[in-house]
Amino acid sequence: MTLPVALSGHDIIGQAKTGTGKTLGFGIPALQRVIGPDDAGYALLPAPAPRRPS
């Protein structure tokens, strides 16, 4: 039930027993939003800033 909501870009919070697919429900929408160097719009992303080790 969460996939359509998450894929549309809305935030979700879920609580369920082990083995019910929570990781899949959160992971698929996250992977859908990942883009690579060959994808449209990649050049428009801001460059990551260097970070100092903490």
Buried (B, 14 or more C-beta within 10 A) or exposed (E): EBBEEBEEEEEEEEEEEEEEEBEEBBEBBEEEEEEEEEEEEEEEEEEEEEEEEE
